[in-house]
């Protein structure tokens, strides 16, 4: 049985849970499977997670922290190019960490309102977007900024889903000017696709 240093069991369990989620999907993640994979007793995880939903929430929080990390490193929040870069990093994260991404934006843990630290982590990413949009927009009305951020978030979130489908389409698939063909073209130049969208919606 694996031995953990005093005080770090929860962190080690969350790390292991993230690995299980990313490898097999969150449906395969349970407190029992976590105990087995972590080589601890079946009761050990219950000291930190009373339910499977609490475990899901902890993994989702880690996902949002990682998403925030990759976006914030690529943006100074002051130019349109920063916003494009941040959007690109968001899409890359969603494609690379698809199982975690599904958990982050799903309903398996109940709701963000039940987990304050999860909500805080999720809000950080949105606040980063708000700051960037506010800095490049000539319209500084908070309601306008908020509406544009929601539009951008929905747009980029939708792109992640579409591009995941595109990645499963064979290269020789022909659907001239159909949705898959158009989406494949967009996937080859995400930055330009994002630039056109941003220029269209932000004054």
C-alpha positions as CSV (number, residue, x, y, z in Angstrom):
1,X,0.0,0.0,0.0
2,X,1.4,3.4,-1.0
3,X,2.5,5.7,1.9
4,X,1.7,9.4,1.8
5,X,3.4,12.2,3.7
6,X,1.2,13.5,6.5
7,X,-1.2,16.2,5.2
8,X,-0.9,15.6,1.4
9,X,-3.3,12.7,1.0
10,X,-6.0,14.9,-0.4
11,X,-3.7,16.5,-3.0
12,X,-2.4,13.1,-4.1
13,X,-6.0,11.8,-4.4
14,X,-7.1,14.7,-6.5
15,X,-4.0,14.3,-8.7
16,X,-4.8,10.6,-9.2
17,X,-8.5,11.4,-9.8
18,X,-7.5,13.9,-12.5
19,X,-5.4,11.2,-14.2
20,X,-8.2,8.6,-14.1
21,X,-10.7,11.2,-15.5
22,X,-8.4,12.2,-18.3
23,X,-7.5,8.6,-19.2
24,X,-10.9,6.9,-18.9
25,X,-13.5,9.6,-18.6
26,X,-15.3,10.8,-15.4
27,X,-17.9,8.1,-15.7
28,X,-15.1,5.6,-14.7
29,X,-14.1,7.7,-11.7
30,X,-15.5,6.8,-8.4
31,X,-14.2,6.8,-4.8
32,X,-13.8,3.1,-5.0
33,X,-11.7,3.3,-8.2
34,X,-9.7,6.2,-6.8
35,X,-8.8,4.1,-3.7
36,X,-7.8,1.2,-5.8
37,X,-5.7,3.3,-8.2
38,X,-4.1,5.3,-5.4
39,X,-3.4,2.0,-3.4
40,X,-5.0,3.3,-0.3
41,X,-7.7,1.8,1.9
42,X,-11.3,1.9,0.6
43,X,-12.2,4.3,3.5
44,X,-9.3,6.7,3.1
45,X,-10.8,8.9,0.3
46,X,-14.0,9.3,2.3
47,X,-12.0,11.5,4.8
48,X,-11.9,14.1,2.1
49,X,-14.8,13.3,-0.3
50,X,-18.1,12.3,1.2
51,X,-19.7,11.7,-2.2
52,X,-18.7,11.0,-5.8
53,X,-20.1,14.5,-6.7
54,X,-17.6,16.1,-4.3
55,X,-14.8,14.2,-6.0
56,X,-16.0,15.3,-9.4
57,X,-16.1,18.9,-8.2
58,X,-12.5,18.7,-7.0
59,X,-11.4,17.4,-10.4
60,X,-13.4,20.1,-12.2
61,X,-11.8,22.8,-10.1
62,X,-8.4,21.5,-11.1
63,X,-9.4,21.6,-14.7
64,X,-10.5,25.2,-14.4
65,X,-7.2,26.1,-12.7
66,X,-5.2,24.5,-15.5
67,X,-7.4,26.2,-18.1
68,X,-6.8,29.6,-16.4
69,X,-3.1,28.9,-16.3
70,X,-2.6,28.2,-20.0
71,X,-4.8,31.2,-21.0
72,X,-3.2,33.7,-18.6
73,X,0.3,32.8,-19.7
74,X,-0.5,33.6,-23.3
75,X,-2.2,37.0,-22.8
76,X,-1.3,40.4,-21.5
77,X,-5.0,41.3,-21.7
78,X,-4.4,44.5,-23.7
79,X,-4.8,43.7,-27.4
80,X,-7.0,41.9,-29.9
81,X,-4.1,39.5,-30.6
82,X,-4.1,38.6,-26.9
83,X,-7.8,37.7,-27.1
84,X,-7.2,35.6,-30.1
85,X,-4.3,33.8,-28.4
86,X,-6.4,33.2,-25.3
87,X,-9.2,31.8,-27.4
88,X,-6.8,29.5,-29.3
89,X,-5.4,28.2,-26.0
90,X,-8.9,27.6,-24.7
91,X,-9.7,25.5,-27.7
92,X,-6.4,23.6,-27.5
93,X,-7.2,22.8,-23.9
94,X,-10.7,21.6,-24.7
95,X,-9.4,19.3,-27.4
96,X,-6.4,17.9,-25.5
97,X,-8.2,17.4,-22.2
98,X,-11.6,16.4,-23.6
99,X,-12.7,14.1,-20.7
100,X,-11.8,16.7,-18.1
101,X,-13.5,19.4,-20.2
102,X,-16.7,17.4,-20.3
103,X,-16.7,17.1,-16.6
104,X,-16.0,20.8,-16.1
105,X,-19.0,21.9,-18.2
106,X,-21.3,19.1,-17.3
107,X,-23.8,18.6,-14.5
108,X,-22.4,15.5,-12.8
109,X,-21.3,17.4,-9.7
110,X,-24.7,19.0,-9.3
111,X,-24.0,22.8,-9.6
112,X,-21.3,25.4,-9.2
113,X,-23.3,27.1,-6.4
114,X,-22.6,24.0,-4.1
115,X,-18.8,24.4,-4.3
116,X,-17.5,27.9,-3.7
117,X,-13.9,27.1,-4.6
118,X,-15.0,25.5,-7.8
119,X,-17.1,28.6,-8.7
120,X,-14.2,30.8,-7.8
121,X,-11.8,28.9,-10.2
122,X,-14.4,28.9,-13.0
123,X,-15.1,32.6,-12.6
124,X,-11.4,33.5,-12.8
125,X,-11.3,32.4,-16.4
126,X,-14.4,34.5,-17.3
127,X,-13.0,37.5,-15.5
128,X,-9.8,37.2,-17.5
129,X,-12.0,37.3,-20.7
130,X,-13.9,40.3,-19.3
131,X,-10.7,42.3,-18.7
132,X,-9.4,41.6,-22.1
133,X,-12.6,42.5,-23.9
134,X,-12.9,45.7,-21.8
135,X,-9.4,46.7,-22.7
136,X,-9.9,46.4,-26.5
137,X,-13.5,47.6,-26.7
138,X,-14.4,51.3,-27.3
139,X,-17.7,50.6,-25.6
140,X,-17.0,50.4,-21.8
141,X,-20.6,49.7,-20.7
142,X,-20.4,46.8,-18.3
143,X,-23.6,45.2,-19.7
144,X,-22.2,45.4,-23.2
145,X,-18.9,43.9,-22.1
146,X,-20.8,41.1,-20.3
147,X,-23.0,40.3,-23.3
148,X,-20.0,40.1,-25.6
149,X,-18.1,37.9,-23.2
150,X,-21.0,35.4,-23.0
151,X,-21.3,35.5,-26.8
152,X,-17.6,34.7,-27.2
153,X,-17.6,32.0,-24.5
154,X,-20.6,30.3,-26.2
155,X,-18.9,30.6,-29.6
156,X,-15.5,29.2,-28.5
157,X,-17.2,26.5,-26.4
158,X,-19.2,25.5,-29.5
159,X,-16.1,25.4,-31.6
160,X,-14.5,22.9,-29.2
161,X,-17.4,20.5,-29.7
162,X,-17.4,20.9,-33.5
163,X,-13.6,20.5,-33.8
164,X,-13.8,17.3,-31.7
165,X,-16.2,15.9,-34.3
166,X,-13.9,17.1,-37.1
167,X,-11.0,15.3,-35.6
168,X,-12.9,12.0,-36.1
169,X,-13.6,12.6,-39.8
170,X,-11.3,10.9,-42.2
171,X,-9.1,13.2,-44.3
172,X,-10.5,11.8,-47.6
173,X,-14.1,12.5,-46.5
174,X,-15.8,14.8,-49.1
175,X,-18.7,17.0,-48.2
176,X,-18.2,20.1,-50.4
177,X,-19.4,23.2,-48.5
178,X,-21.1,21.0,-45.9
179,X,-20.7,21.6,-42.2
180,X,-17.8,19.1,-41.8
181,X,-15.9,20.4,-44.8
182,X,-16.3,24.0,-43.6
183,X,-15.3,23.0,-40.1
184,X,-12.2,21.2,-41.3
185,X,-11.2,24.4,-43.1
186,X,-11.7,26.4,-39.9
187,X,-9.6,23.9,-37.9
188,X,-6.6,24.6,-40.1
189,X,-6.6,28.3,-39.3
190,X,-8.2,28.8,-35.9
191,X,-6.6,32.2,-35.3
192,X,-8.0,33.7,-38.5
193,X,-11.4,32.2,-37.7
194,X,-11.3,33.8,-34.2
195,X,-10.1,37.1,-35.6
196,X,-13.0,37.5,-37.9
197,X,-15.5,36.6,-35.2
198,X,-13.9,39.0,-32.7
199,X,-13.9,41.8,-35.2
200,X,-17.5,41.3,-35.9
201,X,-18.8,41.4,-32.4
202,X,-16.6,43.8,-30.5
203,X,-16.7,47.6,-31.2
